[in-house]
Amino acid sequence: PRGEIADYASKQWSGLLSSYYHARWKLFLDTLLIAINTGSEFNEVHLESQMHSFETSWQKNKEKLPSKAQGNTLEIVKELRHKYLQLIEQTAGDSIYAQDLPLVHAPGADISSGHK
């Protein structure tokens, strides 16, 4: 395959974010910055070639990735919430809490009546 269905089953397991997705985002952003800084068109063909080379190399890499979570998940979530909540609320409008969102009925999705 040549990556026709990119990220079809993406996961956030183990070291994927740091060893795989971070590197791919860096390739994309570097290519984008080149286009912006030089006033040229974004070279998608070149990016796809770089991505394919990187992905193939990454798949063949034998480096072991961590198999256990690192850090205290709850503390990390609290820290991130504290860090970004104000920005998210300003961007999202009045509220980002689910209880404040309008209830939308999806036909066939009413599980309370027992009917499908």
DRENRO-314742 format. One record per residue: residue in three letters; z, x, y of N, C-alpha, C in turn. Coordinates in Angstrom, 1 decimal, decimal comma. Example, Ala and Ser with C-alpha at 12.3 -4.5 7.8 and 13.67 -1.06 7.14 Angstrom:
<sepas>
<ALA; <7,8; 13,2; -5,7>; <7,8; 12,3; -4,5>; <7,8; 13,2; -3,3>>
<SER; <7,1; 12,8; -2,2>; <7,1; 13,7; -1,1>; <7,9; 12,9; 0,0>>
</sepas>
This chain:
<sepas>
<PRO; <0,0; 0,8; -1,2>; <0,0; 0,0; 0,0>; <0,0; 0,9; 1,3>>
<ARG; <-0,6; 0,3; 2,3>; <-0,7; 1,0; 3,5>; <0,3; 0,4; 4,6>>
<GLY; <1,2; -0,4; 4,2>; <2,2; -0,9; 5,1>; <1,7; -2,2; 5,8>>
<GLU; <0,8; -3,0; 5,1>; <0,3; -4,2; 5,6>; <1,3; -5,2; 5,9>>
<ILE; <2,4; -5,2; 5,2>; <3,5; -6,2; 5,4>; <4,7; -5,3; 5,8>>
<ALA; <4,7; -4,8; 7,0>; <5,8; -3,9; 7,4>; <7,1; -4,7; 7,5>>
<ASP; <8,1; -4,1; 6,9>; <9,5; -4,6; 7,0>; <9,7; -6,0; 6,3>>
<TYR; <8,8; -6,3; 5,3>; <8,9; -7,5; 4,6>; <10,3; -7,8; 4,1>>
<ALA; <10,9; -6,8; 3,5>; <12,3; -7,0; 2,9>; <13,2; -6,0; 3,5>>
<SER; <13,2; -5,8; 4,8>; <14,1; -4,8; 5,4>; <15,6; -5,1; 5,1>>
<LYS; <16,3; -4,0; 5,0>; <17,7; -4,1; 4,7>; <18,5; -3,1; 5,7>>
<GLN; <19,7; -3,4; 5,8>; <20,6; -2,5; 6,6>; <21,6; -1,9; 5,8>>
<TRP; <21,2; -1,4; 4,6>; <22,1; -0,8; 3,7>; <22,2; 0,7; 3,9>>
<SER; <23,4; 1,2; 3,6>; <23,7; 2,6; 3,5>; <23,2; 3,3; 4,7>>
<GLY; <22,4; 4,4; 4,6>; <22,0; 5,2; 5,7>; <20,6; 4,8; 6,2>>
<LEU; <20,1; 3,6; 5,9>; <18,8; 3,2; 6,3>; <18,6; 3,2; 7,8>>
<LEU; <19,6; 2,7; 8,5>; <19,5; 2,6; 10,0>; <19,4; 4,0; 10,6>>
<SER; <20,2; 4,9; 10,2>; <20,1; 6,2; 10,8>; <19,0; 7,1; 10,3>>
<SER; <18,7; 7,0; 9,0>; <17,6; 7,9; 8,4>; <16,2; 7,3; 8,4>>
<TYR; <16,1; 6,0; 8,5>; <14,8; 5,4; 8,4>; <14,4; 4,6; 9,7>>
<TYR; <15,2; 3,6; 10,0>; <14,8; 2,7; 11,1>; <14,9; 3,5; 12,5>>
<HIS; <15,9; 4,3; 12,6>; <16,0; 5,1; 13,9>; <14,8; 5,9; 14,1>>
<ALA; <14,4; 6,6; 13,1>; <13,2; 7,5; 13,2>; <11,9; 6,7; 13,5>>
<ARG; <11,8; 5,6; 12,8>; <10,6; 4,8; 13,1>; <10,6; 4,2; 14,5>>
<TRP; <11,8; 3,8; 15,0>; <11,8; 3,4; 16,4>; <11,5; 4,5; 17,4>>
<LYS; <12,0; 5,7; 17,0>; <11,7; 6,9; 17,9>; <10,2; 7,2; 17,9>>
<LEU; <9,5; 7,1; 16,8>; <8,1; 7,2; 16,8>; <7,4; 6,2; 17,7>>
<PHE; <7,8; 5,0; 17,6>; <7,2; 3,9; 18,4>; <7,5; 4,2; 19,9>>
<LEU; <8,7; 4,5; 20,3>; <9,1; 4,7; 21,7>; <8,4; 5,9; 22,2>>
<ASP; <8,3; 7,0; 21,4>; <7,6; 8,2; 21,9>; <6,2; 7,9; 22,2>>
<THR; <5,5; 7,2; 21,3>; <4,1; 6,8; 21,5>; <4,0; 5,9; 22,7>>
<LEU; <4,9; 5,0; 22,9>; <4,8; 4,1; 24,1>; <5,0; 4,9; 25,4>>
<LEU; <6,0; 5,8; 25,4>; <6,2; 6,7; 26,6>; <5,1; 7,6; 26,9>>
<ILE; <4,4; 8,1; 25,9>; <3,2; 8,9; 26,2>; <2,2; 8,0; 26,9>>
<ALA; <2,0; 6,8; 26,5>; <1,0; 5,9; 27,1>; <1,4; 5,6; 28,5>>
<ILE; <2,7; 5,3; 28,7>; <3,2; 5,0; 30,1>; <3,1; 6,2; 31,0>>
<ASN; <3,5; 7,4; 30,5>; <3,6; 8,5; 31,4>; <2,2; 9,1; 31,7>>
<THR; <1,2; 8,9; 30,8>; <-0,1; 9,4; 31,1>; <-1,1; 8,4; 31,6>>
<GLY; <-0,6; 7,1; 31,7>; <-1,5; 6,0; 32,1>; <-2,6; 5,7; 31,1>>
<SER; <-2,4; 6,1; 29,9>; <-3,4; 5,8; 28,9>; <-3,1; 4,6; 28,1>>
<GLU; <-4,0; 4,1; 27,3>; <-3,7; 3,0; 26,4>; <-2,8; 3,4; 25,3>>
<PHE; <-2,0; 2,4; 24,8>; <-1,1; 2,6; 23,7>; <-2,0; 2,9; 22,5>>
<ASN; <-1,7; 4,0; 21,8>; <-2,6; 4,4; 20,6>; <-1,9; 3,9; 19,3>>
<GLU; <-2,2; 2,6; 19,0>; <-1,7; 2,0; 17,8>; <-2,2; 2,7; 16,5>>
<VAL; <-3,4; 3,1; 16,5>; <-3,9; 3,8; 15,3>; <-3,2; 5,1; 15,1>>
<HIS; <-2,9; 5,8; 16,1>; <-2,1; 7,1; 15,9>; <-0,7; 6,8; 15,5>>
<LEU; <-0,1; 5,7; 16,1>; <1,2; 5,3; 15,7>; <1,3; 4,9; 14,2>>
<GLU; <0,3; 4,1; 13,8>; <0,3; 3,7; 12,4>; <0,2; 4,9; 11,4>>
<SER; <-0,6; 5,9; 11,8>; <-0,8; 7,1; 11,0>; <0,5; 7,8; 10,9>>
<GLN; <1,2; 8,0; 12,1>; <2,5; 8,7; 12,1>; <3,5; 7,9; 11,2>>
<MET; <3,5; 6,6; 11,4>; <4,5; 5,8; 10,6>; <4,2; 5,9; 9,1>>
<HIS; <3,0; 5,9; 8,7>; <2,6; 6,0; 7,3>; <3,1; 7,3; 6,8>>
<SER; <2,8; 8,4; 7,5>; <3,2; 9,7; 7,1>; <4,7; 9,8; 6,9>>
<PHE; <5,4; 9,3; 8,0>; <6,9; 9,4; 7,9>; <7,4; 8,5; 6,7>>
<GLU; <6,9; 7,3; 6,6>; <7,4; 6,4; 5,5>; <7,2; 7,0; 4,1>>
<THR; <6,0; 7,6; 3,9>; <5,7; 8,3; 2,6>; <6,7; 9,4; 2,4>>
<SER; <6,9; 10,2; 3,4>; <7,8; 11,4; 3,3>; <9,2; 10,9; 3,0>>
<TRP; <9,7; 9,8; 3,7>; <11,0; 9,3; 3,6>; <11,2; 8,8; 2,1>>
<GLN; <10,2; 8,1; 1,6>; <10,3; 7,6; 0,2>; <10,5; 8,7; -0,8>>
<LYS; <9,9; 9,9; -0,5>; <10,0; 11,0; -1,5>; <11,2; 11,8; -1,3>>
<ASN; <11,9; 11,6; -0,2>; <13,1; 12,4; 0,1>; <14,2; 12,1; -0,9>>
<LYS; <14,9; 13,1; -1,4>; <15,9; 13,0; -2,5>; <17,3; 13,0; -1,9>>
<GLU; <17,4; 13,0; -0,5>; <18,7; 13,0; 0,1>; <19,6; 11,8; -0,3>>
<LYS; <20,8; 12,0; -0,6>; <21,7; 10,9; -1,0>; <22,2; 10,3; 0,3>>
<LEU; <22,2; 9,0; 0,3>; <22,8; 8,2; 1,5>; <24,2; 7,7; 1,1>>
<PRO; <25,0; 7,5; 2,1>; <26,4; 7,0; 1,8>; <26,4; 5,7; 1,1>>
<SER; <27,3; 5,6; 0,1>; <27,4; 4,4; -0,7>; <28,6; 3,5; -0,3>>
<LYS; <29,4; 4,0; 0,6>; <30,5; 3,3; 1,1>; <30,5; 3,1; 2,6>>
<ALA; <31,0; 2,0; 3,1>; <31,0; 1,7; 4,5>; <31,9; 2,8; 5,2>>
<GLN; <31,5; 3,1; 6,4>; <32,2; 4,2; 7,1>; <32,8; 3,5; 8,3>>
<GLY; <34,1; 3,8; 8,6>; <34,8; 3,2; 9,7>; <35,4; 1,8; 9,3>>
<ASN; <36,2; 1,3; 10,3>; <36,8; 0,0; 10,1>; <35,9; -1,1; 10,7>>
<THR; <35,3; -1,9; 9,9>; <34,3; -2,8; 10,3>; <34,8; -3,8; 11,4>>
<LEU; <36,0; -4,3; 11,2>; <36,6; -5,3; 12,2>; <36,8; -4,6; 13,5>>
<GLU; <37,3; -3,4; 13,5>; <37,5; -2,7; 14,8>; <36,2; -2,4; 15,5>>
<ILE; <35,2; -2,0; 14,7>; <33,8; -1,7; 15,3>; <33,3; -3,0; 15,9>>
<VAL; <33,4; -4,1; 15,2>; <32,9; -5,4; 15,8>; <33,6; -5,7; 17,0>>
<LYS; <34,9; -5,6; 17,1>; <35,7; -5,9; 18,3>; <35,2; -5,0; 19,4>>
<GLU; <35,0; -3,7; 19,1>; <34,6; -2,8; 20,2>; <33,2; -3,2; 20,7>>
<LEU; <32,3; -3,5; 19,8>; <31,0; -3,9; 20,3>; <31,0; -5,2; 21,0>>
<ARG; <31,8; -6,2; 20,6>; <31,9; -7,5; 21,3>; <32,4; -7,2; 22,7>>
<HIS; <33,5; -6,4; 22,8>; <34,0; -6,1; 24,1>; <33,0; -5,4; 25,0>>
<LYS; <32,3; -4,5; 24,4>; <31,3; -3,8; 25,2>; <30,1; -4,6; 25,7>>
<TYR; <29,6; -5,5; 24,8>; <28,4; -6,2; 25,2>; <28,5; -7,7; 25,5>>
<LEU; <29,7; -8,3; 25,3>; <29,8; -9,8; 25,5>; <29,4; -10,2; 26,9>>
<GLN; <29,9; -9,6; 27,9>; <29,6; -10,0; 29,3>; <28,1; -9,9; 29,6>>
<LEU; <27,5; -8,8; 29,1>; <26,0; -8,7; 29,3>; <25,3; -9,8; 28,5>>
<ILE; <25,7; -10,1; 27,3>; <25,0; -11,1; 26,5>; <25,2; -12,5; 27,2>>
<GLU; <26,4; -12,8; 27,7>; <26,6; -14,1; 28,3>; <25,8; -14,2; 29,6>>
<GLN; <25,7; -13,1; 30,4>; <24,9; -13,2; 31,6>; <23,4; -13,4; 31,3>>
<THR; <23,0; -12,8; 30,2>; <21,6; -12,9; 29,8>; <21,3; -14,3; 29,1>>
<ALA; <22,2; -14,8; 28,4>; <22,0; -16,0; 27,6>; <22,2; -17,3; 28,4>>
<GLY; <22,9; -17,2; 29,6>; <23,2; -18,4; 30,3>; <24,6; -18,7; 30,3>>
<ASP; <24,9; -20,0; 30,3>; <26,3; -20,5; 30,4>; <27,2; -20,1; 29,2>>
<SER; <26,6; -20,2; 28,0>; <27,4; -20,0; 26,8>; <26,6; -19,5; 25,7>>
<ILE; <27,2; -18,7; 24,8>; <26,5; -18,2; 23,6>; <27,1; -18,8; 22,4>>
<TYR; <28,1; -19,6; 22,5>; <28,9; -20,1; 21,4>; <28,2; -21,3; 20,7>>
<ALA; <28,1; -21,3; 19,4>; <27,4; -22,3; 18,6>; <27,9; -23,7; 18,9>>
<GLN; <29,2; -23,9; 19,2>; <29,7; -25,2; 19,4>; <29,2; -25,8; 20,7>>
<ASP; <28,7; -25,0; 21,6>; <28,1; -25,5; 22,8>; <26,6; -25,7; 22,8>>
<LEU; <26,0; -25,4; 21,6>; <24,6; -25,6; 21,5>; <24,3; -27,1; 21,1>>
<PRO; <23,2; -27,7; 21,5>; <22,9; -29,0; 21,1>; <22,6; -29,1; 19,7>>
<LEU; <23,0; -30,2; 19,1>; <22,8; -30,5; 17,6>; <21,4; -31,0; 17,5>>
<VAL; <20,6; -30,3; 16,7>; <19,2; -30,8; 16,4>; <19,1; -31,2; 15,0>>
<HIS; <18,6; -32,4; 14,8>; <18,4; -32,9; 13,4>; <17,1; -32,5; 12,9>>
<ALA; <17,2; -31,9; 11,7>; <16,0; -31,5; 11,0>; <15,8; -32,5; 9,8>>
<PRO; <14,7; -33,2; 9,8>; <14,4; -34,2; 8,8>; <14,5; -33,6; 7,4>>
<GLY; <15,2; -34,2; 6,5>; <15,4; -33,7; 5,2>; <16,5; -32,7; 5,0>>
<ALA; <17,2; -32,4; 6,1>; <18,2; -31,4; 6,0>; <19,6; -32,0; 6,1>>
<ASP; <19,7; -33,3; 6,0>; <21,0; -34,0; 6,1>; <21,7; -34,0; 4,8>>
<ILE; <22,7; -33,0; 4,7>; <23,4; -32,9; 3,4>; <24,6; -33,8; 3,3>>
<SER; <25,0; -34,4; 4,4>; <26,2; -35,2; 4,4>; <26,0; -36,6; 3,8>>
<SER; <24,7; -37,1; 3,8>; <24,5; -38,4; 3,2>; <24,2; -38,4; 1,7>>
<GLY; <24,0; -37,2; 1,2>; <23,8; -37,1; -0,3>; <22,3; -37,4; -0,6>>
<HIS; <21,5; -37,6; 0,4>; <20,0; -37,9; 0,1>; <19,3; -36,7; 0,5>>
<LYS; <18,2; -36,5; -0,3>; <17,3; -35,3; 0,0>; <16,1; -35,8; 0,8>>
</sepas>
